[in-house]
Amino acid sequence: MTMFTNRVRFISAKHRQCKFFLPGESGAQGFVCGEPTGIDRSFCDHHHAHCFKTLTPVSRATARFDDQSVSEIEVEDSDLELTELVW
């Protein structure tokens, strides 16, 4: 699979040829894999598995973030802008 012996330009790829772009390639004139694909697939089995990995949930852990960078301050001038409160 690493040699891409069936590579073909994207614009020339036929039905049931893998249309996964090879590294550094793109556009209509870019080279694609060209390996045979299954019915109703745009990619060969190798590239289909690469693109459509099934993700499984790790766990339902809960993360808690306490933001301690915010604190209350007393302001005497009620006309202060928000930018004046940042130091």
N, CA, C and O atoms as CSV, one atom per row, in Angstrom:
chain,resi,resn,atom,element,x,y,z
A,1,MET,N,N,0.817,-1.198,0.000
A,1,MET,CA,C,0.000,0.000,0.000
A,1,MET,C,C,0.853,1.252,0.000
A,1,MET,O,O,0.422,2.301,-0.480
A,2,THR,N,N,2.054,1.152,0.531
A,2,THR,CA,C,2.872,2.359,0.627
A,2,THR,C,C,3.440,2.789,-0.719
A,2,THR,O,O,3.816,3.951,-0.872
A,3,MET,N,N,3.515,1.900,-1.691
A,3,MET,CA,C,4.076,2.246,-2.990
A,3,MET,C,C,3.039,2.911,-3.896
A,3,MET,O,O,3.411,3.572,-4.866
A,4,PHE,N,N,1.777,2.754,-3.608
A,4,PHE,CA,C,0.684,3.335,-4.393
A,4,PHE,C,C,0.833,2.971,-5.870
A,4,PHE,O,O,0.887,3.849,-6.732
A,5,THR,N,N,0.898,1.687,-6.149
A,5,THR,CA,C,1.082,1.216,-7.515
A,5,THR,C,C,-0.110,1.521,-8.409
A,5,THR,O,O,0.046,1.568,-9.629
A,6,ASN,N,N,-1.282,1.727,-7.853
A,6,ASN,CA,C,-2.485,2.019,-8.645
A,6,ASN,C,C,-2.815,3.507,-8.679
A,6,ASN,O,O,-3.925,3.881,-9.058
A,7,ARG,N,N,-1.875,4.357,-8.292
A,7,ARG,CA,C,-2.176,5.779,-8.203
A,7,ARG,C,C,-2.652,6.318,-9.547
A,7,ARG,O,O,-2.220,5.873,-10.611
A,8,VAL,N,N,-3.546,7.280,-9.463
A,8,VAL,CA,C,-4.136,7.881,-10.650
A,8,VAL,C,C,-4.497,9.320,-10.312
A,8,VAL,O,O,-4.729,9.643,-9.148
A,9,ARG,N,N,-4.546,10.169,-11.301
A,9,ARG,CA,C,-4.966,11.548,-11.040
A,9,ARG,C,C,-6.442,11.555,-10.660
A,9,ARG,O,O,-7.230,10.768,-11.183
A,10,PHE,N,N,-6.808,12.444,-9.751
A,10,PHE,CA,C,-8.186,12.511,-9.260
A,10,PHE,C,C,-9.173,12.648,-10.413
A,10,PHE,O,O,-10.213,11.989,-10.420
A,11,ILE,N,N,-8.861,13.491,-11.376
A,11,ILE,CA,C,-9.770,13.754,-12.486
A,11,ILE,C,C,-9.956,12.519,-13.374
A,11,ILE,O,O,-10.956,12.405,-14.083
A,12,SER,N,N,-8.981,11.593,-13.331
A,12,SER,CA,C,-9.045,10.385,-14.154
A,12,SER,C,C,-9.539,9.164,-13.387
A,12,SER,O,O,-9.710,8.098,-13.977
A,13,ALA,N,N,-9.770,9.299,-12.095
A,13,ALA,CA,C,-10.197,8.157,-11.276
A,13,ALA,C,C,-11.564,7.672,-11.724
A,13,ALA,O,O,-12.476,8.464,-11.961
A,14,LYS,N,N,-11.688,6.372,-11.833
A,14,LYS,CA,C,-12.933,5.736,-12.274
A,14,LYS,C,C,-13.788,5.348,-11.069
A,14,LYS,O,O,-13.352,5.424,-9.920
A,15,HIS,N,N,-15.014,4.931,-11.367
A,15,HIS,CA,C,-15.908,4.404,-10.332
A,15,HIS,C,C,-15.232,3.197,-9.692
A,15,HIS,O,O,-14.625,2.377,-10.381
A,16,ARG,N,N,-15.339,3.095,-8.390
A,16,ARG,CA,C,-14.747,2.021,-7.589
A,16,ARG,C,C,-13.222,2.060,-7.570
A,16,ARG,O,O,-12.570,1.022,-7.458
A,17,GLN,N,N,-12.650,3.279,-7.680
A,17,GLN,CA,C,-11.222,3.481,-7.435
A,17,GLN,C,C,-11.106,4.431,-6.254
A,17,GLN,O,O,-11.832,5.423,-6.182
A,18,CYS,N,N,-10.198,4.139,-5.329
A,18,CYS,CA,C,-10.012,4.938,-4.126
A,18,CYS,C,C,-9.627,6.372,-4.492
A,18,CYS,O,O,-8.704,6.603,-5.273
A,19,LYS,N,N,-10.347,7.318,-3.918
A,19,LYS,CA,C,-10.111,8.729,-4.215
A,19,LYS,C,C,-9.440,9.464,-3.047
A,19,LYS,O,O,-9.605,10.674,-2.887
A,20,PHE,N,N,-8.689,8.724,-2.243
A,20,PHE,CA,C,-7.948,9.313,-1.130
A,20,PHE,C,C,-6.685,9.954,-1.687
A,20,PHE,O,O,-5.870,9.280,-2.316
A,21,PHE,N,N,-6.520,11.259,-1.457
A,21,PHE,CA,C,-5.359,11.971,-1.984
A,21,PHE,C,C,-4.076,11.480,-1.327
A,21,PHE,O,O,-4.020,11.268,-0.115
A,22,LEU,N,N,-3.057,11.305,-2.144
A,22,LEU,CA,C,-1.752,10.910,-1.634
A,22,LEU,C,C,-1.099,12.101,-0.947
A,22,LEU,O,O,-1.472,13.243,-1.217
A,23,PRO,N,N,-0.130,11.861,-0.063
A,23,PRO,CA,C,0.509,12.962,0.670
A,23,PRO,C,C,1.044,14.053,-0.263
A,23,PRO,O,O,1.761,13.769,-1.223
A,24,GLY,N,N,0.688,15.292,0.034
A,24,GLY,CA,C,1.147,16.435,-0.744
A,24,GLY,C,C,0.350,16.714,-1.998
A,24,GLY,O,O,0.672,17.646,-2.734
A,25,GLU,N,N,-0.680,15.929,-2.260
A,25,GLU,CA,C,-1.481,16.085,-3.477
A,25,GLU,C,C,-2.836,16.713,-3.148
A,25,GLU,O,O,-3.355,16.550,-2.044
A,26,SER,N,N,-3.399,17.431,-4.117
A,26,SER,CA,C,-4.735,18.002,-3.978
A,26,SER,C,C,-5.204,18.482,-5.340
A,26,SER,O,O,-4.418,18.539,-6.285
A,27,GLY,N,N,-6.467,18.824,-5.444
A,27,GLY,CA,C,-7.010,19.361,-6.683
A,27,GLY,C,C,-7.281,18.294,-7.734
A,27,GLY,O,O,-6.986,17.117,-7.531
A,28,ALA,N,N,-7.842,18.715,-8.849
A,28,ALA,CA,C,-8.236,17.795,-9.911
A,28,ALA,C,C,-7.053,17.036,-10.504
A,28,ALA,O,O,-7.209,15.889,-10.923
A,29,GLN,N,N,-5.884,17.647,-10.547
A,29,GLN,CA,C,-4.711,16.997,-11.118
A,29,GLN,C,C,-3.870,16.250,-10.077
A,29,GLN,O,O,-2.854,15.644,-10.417
A,30,GLY,N,N,-4.294,16.294,-8.813
A,30,GLY,CA,C,-3.565,15.599,-7.758
A,30,GLY,C,C,-3.728,14.099,-7.848
A,30,GLY,O,O,-4.749,13.608,-8.330
A,31,PHE,N,N,-2.730,13.370,-7.386
A,31,PHE,CA,C,-2.791,11.914,-7.405
A,31,PHE,C,C,-3.571,11.382,-6.212
A,31,PHE,O,O,-3.459,11.890,-5.096
A,32,VAL,N,N,-4.371,10.337,-6.477
A,32,VAL,CA,C,-5.126,9.633,-5.444
A,32,VAL,C,C,-4.676,8.178,-5.421
A,32,VAL,O,O,-3.969,7.726,-6.321
A,33,CYS,N,N,-5.083,7.458,-4.401
A,33,CYS,CA,C,-4.650,6.079,-4.179
A,33,CYS,C,C,-4.930,5.175,-5.386
A,33,CYS,O,O,-4.008,4.542,-5.899
A,34,GLY,N,N,-6.170,5.103,-5.841
A,34,GLY,CA,C,-6.519,4.301,-7.007
A,34,GLY,C,C,-6.788,2.838,-6.748
A,34,GLY,O,O,-7.160,2.116,-7.672
A,35,GLU,N,N,-6.610,2.368,-5.509
A,35,GLU,CA,C,-6.898,0.966,-5.184
A,35,GLU,C,C,-8.395,0.694,-5.367
A,35,GLU,O,O,-9.198,1.624,-5.285
A,36,PRO,N,N,-8.785,-0.564,-5.613
A,36,PRO,CA,C,-10.204,-0.897,-5.748
A,36,PRO,C,C,-10.969,-0.615,-4.449
A,36,PRO,O,O,-10.435,-0.790,-3.353
A,37,THR,N,N,-12.216,-0.179,-4.587
A,37,THR,CA,C,-13.057,0.114,-3.426
A,37,THR,C,C,-14.230,-0.848,-3.381
A,37,THR,O,O,-14.495,-1.577,-4.336
A,38,GLY,N,N,-14.922,-0.836,-2.265
A,38,GLY,CA,C,-16.143,-1.613,-2.151
A,38,GLY,C,C,-17.299,-0.889,-2.827
A,38,GLY,O,O,-17.141,0.230,-3.314
A,39,ILE,N,N,-18.431,-1.516,-2.854
A,39,ILE,CA,C,-19.628,-0.903,-3.444
A,39,ILE,C,C,-20.010,0.323,-2.620
A,39,ILE,O,O,-20.004,0.281,-1.390
A,40,ASP,N,N,-20.339,1.410,-3.305
A,40,ASP,CA,C,-20.779,2.658,-2.673
A,40,ASP,C,C,-19.754,3.252,-1.708
A,40,ASP,O,O,-20.127,3.852,-0.700
A,41,ARG,N,N,-18.484,3.091,-2.008
A,41,ARG,CA,C,-17.421,3.697,-1.197
A,41,ARG,C,C,-16.495,4.496,-2.090
A,41,ARG,O,O,-16.251,4.139,-3.242
A,42,SER,N,N,-15.984,5.587,-1.536
A,42,SER,CA,C,-15.021,6.407,-2.276
A,42,SER,C,C,-13.585,6.025,-1.956
A,42,SER,O,O,-12.661,6.429,-2.661
A,43,PHE,N,N,-13.392,5.237,-0.878
A,43,PHE,CA,C,-12.048,4.893,-0.435
A,43,PHE,C,C,-11.875,3.380,-0.365
A,43,PHE,O,O,-12.842,2.648,-0.151
A,44,CYS,N,N,-10.639,2.913,-0.547
A,44,CYS,CA,C,-10.319,1.502,-0.362
A,44,CYS,C,C,-10.482,1.164,1.123
A,44,CYS,O,O,-10.670,2.053,1.953
A,45,ASP,N,N,-10.408,-0.128,1.445
A,45,ASP,CA,C,-10.608,-0.543,2.844
A,45,ASP,C,C,-9.614,0.139,3.787
A,45,ASP,O,O,-9.988,0.555,4.884
A,46,HIS,N,N,-8.348,0.254,3.364
A,46,HIS,CA,C,-7.321,0.868,4.210
A,46,HIS,C,C,-7.655,2.333,4.499
A,46,HIS,O,O,-7.629,2.753,5.656
A,47,HIS,N,N,-7.964,3.104,3.474
A,47,HIS,CA,C,-8.236,4.523,3.672
A,47,HIS,C,C,-9.608,4.763,4.290
A,47,HIS,O,O,-9.799,5.750,5.001
A,48,HIS,N,N,-10.558,3.883,4.029
A,48,HIS,CA,C,-11.866,3.996,4.687
A,48,HIS,C,C,-11.704,3.834,6.196
A,48,HIS,O,O,-12.285,4.594,6.970
A,49,ALA,N,N,-10.916,2.845,6.612
A,49,ALA,CA,C,-10.672,2.639,8.044
A,49,ALA,C,C,-9.925,3.824,8.645
A,49,ALA,O,O,-10.152,4.187,9.799
A,50,HIS,N,N,-9.035,4.421,7.864
A,50,HIS,CA,C,-8.268,5.581,8.337
A,50,HIS,C,C,-9.177,6.793,8.544
A,50,HIS,O,O,-9.005,7.545,9.503
A,51,CYS,N,N,-10.139,6.979,7.647
A,51,CYS,CA,C,-11.010,8.171,7.700
A,51,CYS,C,C,-12.207,8.016,8.619
A,51,CYS,O,O,-12.678,9.004,9.182
A,52,PHE,N,N,-12.706,6.817,8.782
A,52,PHE,CA,C,-13.937,6.605,9.528
A,52,PHE,C,C,-13.727,5.679,10.718
A,52,PHE,O,O,-14.345,4.619,10.810
A,53,LYS,N,N,-12.857,6.086,11.616
A,53,LYS,CA,C,-12.596,5.306,12.821
A,53,LYS,C,C,-13.792,5.425,13.760
A,53,LYS,O,O,-14.357,6.506,13.922
A,54,THR,N,N,-14.170,4.324,14.367
A,54,THR,CA,C,-15.235,4.340,15.358
A,54,THR,C,C,-14.632,4.733,16.696
A,54,THR,O,O,-13.727,4.071,17.204
A,55,LEU,N,N,-15.138,5.802,17.250
A,55,LEU,CA,C,-14.635,6.276,18.540
A,55,LEU,C,C,-15.487,5.684,19.653
A,55,LEU,O,O,-16.715,5.664,19.576
A,56,THR,N,N,-14.823,5.215,20.667
A,56,THR,CA,C,-15.535,4.675,21.815
A,56,THR,C,C,-15.320,5.607,23.001
A,56,THR,O,O,-14.211,6.096,23.218
A,57,PRO,N,N,-16.370,5.849,23.760
A,57,PRO,CA,C,-16.211,6.738,24.915
A,57,PRO,C,C,-15.286,6.125,25.954
A,57,PRO,O,O,-15.369,4.931,26.245
A,58,VAL,N,N,-14.413,6.940,26.505
A,58,VAL,CA,C,-13.464,6.466,27.505
A,58,VAL,C,C,-14.194,6.243,28.825
A,58,VAL,O,O,-14.141,5.154,29.397
A,59,SER,N,N,-14.864,7.267,29.296
A,59,SER,CA,C,-15.658,7.153,30.515
A,59,SER,C,C,-16.509,8.404,30.634
A,59,SER,O,O,-16.373,9.338,29.843
A,60,ARG,N,N,-17.354,8.416,31.590
A,60,ARG,CA,C,-18.202,9.575,31.816
A,60,ARG,C,C,-17.682,10.368,33.006
A,60,ARG,O,O,-18.450,10.742,33.892
A,61,ALA,N,N,-16.403,10.617,33.026
A,61,ALA,CA,C,-15.794,11.381,34.112
A,61,ALA,C,C,-16.233,12.840,34.024
A,61,ALA,O,O,-16.420,13.382,32.935
A,62,THR,N,N,-16.388,13.444,35.152
A,62,THR,CA,C,-16.765,14.848,35.209
A,62,THR,C,C,-15.554,15.672,35.585
A,62,THR,O,O,-14.862,15.381,36.560
A,63,ALA,N,N,-15.311,16.696,34.803
A,63,ALA,CA,C,-14.199,17.594,35.097
A,63,ALA,C,C,-14.761,18.876,35.691
A,63,ALA,O,O,-15.803,19.369,35.259
A,64,ARG,N,N,-14.069,19.404,36.674
A,64,ARG,CA,C,-14.501,20.641,37.314
A,64,ARG,C,C,-13.344,21.620,37.281
A,64,ARG,O,O,-12.219,21.286,37.652
A,65,PHE,N,N,-13.630,22.822,36.836
A,65,PHE,CA,C,-12.622,23.857,36.761
A,65,PHE,C,C,-13.039,25.009,37.655
A,65,PHE,O,O,-14.106,25.595,37.471
A,66,ASP,N,N,-12.210,25.326,38.607
A,66,ASP,CA,C,-12.467,26.467,39.483
A,66,ASP,C,C,-11.597,27.623,39.013
A,66,ASP,O,O,-10.368,27.545,39.042
A,67,ASP,N,N,-12.243,28.687,38.583
A,67,ASP,CA,C,-11.515,29.861,38.110
A,67,ASP,C,C,-11.247,30.762,39.310
A,67,ASP,O,O,-12.147,31.445,39.798
A,68,GLN,N,N,-10.016,30.757,39.775
A,68,GLN,CA,C,-9.660,31.560,40.935
A,68,GLN,C,C,-9.030,32.885,40.524
A,68,GLN,O,O,-8.545,33.636,41.371
A,69,SER,N,N,-9.037,33.167,39.235
A,69,SER,CA,C,-8.452,34.427,38.785
A,69,SER,C,C,-9.437,35.583,38.897
A,69,SER,O,O,-9.058,36.738,38.703
A,70,VAL,N,N,-10.683,35.292,39.204
A,70,VAL,CA,C,-11.701,36.333,39.329
A,70,VAL,C,C,-11.938,36.589,40.813
A,70,VAL,O,O,-12.126,35.658,41.596
A,71,SER,N,N,-11.926,37.831,41.173
A,71,SER,CA,C,-12.201,38.175,42.565
A,71,SER,C,C,-13.080,39.422,42.607
A,71,SER,O,O,-13.188,40.161,41.629
A,72,GLU,N,N,-13.696,39.632,43.750
A,72,GLU,CA,C,-14.546,40.804,43.909
A,72,GLU,C,C,-13.723,41.966,44.443
A,72,GLU,O,O,-12.848,41.797,45.293
A,73,ILE,N,N,-14.025,43.148,43.924
A,73,ILE,CA,C,-13.375,44.352,44.432
A,73,ILE,C,C,-14.455,45.404,44.647
A,73,ILE,O,O,-15.499,45.394,43.995
A,74,GLU,N,N,-14.182,46.293,45.558
A,74,GLU,CA,C,-15.124,47.379,45.805
A,74,GLU,C,C,-14.734,48.565,44.932
A,74,GLU,O,O,-13.564,48.940,44.865
A,75,VAL,N,N,-15.730,49.153,44.262
A,75,VAL,CA,C,-15.493,50.279,43.368
A,75,VAL,C,C,-16.306,51.451,43.886
A,75,VAL,O,O,-17.509,51.331,44.121
A,76,GLU,N,N,-15.650,52.569,44.058
A,76,GLU,CA,C,-16.339,53.763,44.555
A,76,GLU,C,C,-16.976,54.569,43.428
A,76,GLU,O,O,-18.034,55.169,43.617
A,77,ASP,N,N,-16.342,54.589,42.260
A,77,ASP,CA,C,-16.849,55.369,41.136
A,77,ASP,C,C,-17.728,54.460,40.281
A,77,ASP,O,O,-17.224,53.526,39.657
A,78,SER,N,N,-19.025,54.718,40.243
A,78,SER,CA,C,-19.941,53.857,39.505
A,78,SER,C,C,-19.884,54.101,37.994
A,78,SER,O,O,-20.520,53.367,37.237
A,79,ASP,N,N,-19.140,55.112,37.536
A,79,ASP,CA,C,-19.044,55.416,36.111
A,79,ASP,C,C,-17.802,54.796,35.458
A,79,ASP,O,O,-17.493,55.112,34.309
A,80,LEU,N,N,-17.101,53.936,36.158
A,80,LEU,CA,C,-15.906,53.321,35.595
A,80,LEU,C,C,-16.282,52.376,34.457
A,80,LEU,O,O,-17.295,51.679,34.515
A,81,GLU,N,N,-15.457,52.371,33.439
A,81,GLU,CA,C,-15.629,51.434,32.339
A,81,GLU,C,C,-15.003,50.096,32.729
A,81,GLU,O,O,-14.143,50.030,33.608
A,82,LEU,N,N,-15.441,49.055,32.072
A,82,LEU,CA,C,-14.906,47.720,32.366
A,82,LEU,C,C,-13.393,47.686,32.170
A,82,LEU,O,O,-12.687,47.045,32.949
A,83,THR,N,N,-12.892,48.354,31.155
A,83,THR,CA,C,-11.447,48.327,30.891
A,83,THR,C,C,-10.650,49.022,31.980
A,83,THR,O,O,-9.453,48.774,32.121
A,84,GLU,N,N,-11.284,49.877,32.741
A,84,GLU,CA,C,-10.580,50.569,33.814
A,84,GLU,C,C,-10.429,49.662,35.033
A,84,GLU,O,O,-9.609,49.934,35.910
A,85,LEU,N,N,-11.205,48.599,35.091
A,85,LEU,CA,C,-11.151,47.698,36.237
A,85,LEU,C,C,-10.062,46.620,36.076
A,85,LEU,O,O,-9.681,45.965,37.046
A,86,VAL,N,N,-9.580,46.449,34.868
A,86,VAL,CA,C,-8.553,45.447,34.613
A,86,VAL,C,C,-7.195,46.042,34.893
A,86,VAL,O,O,-6.873,47.116,34.385
A,87,TRP,N,N,-6.397,45.367,35.688
A,87,TRP,CA,C,-5.079,45.872,35.983
A,87,TRP,C,C,-4.021,44.872,35.630
A,87,TRP,O,O,-2.833,45.137,35.817
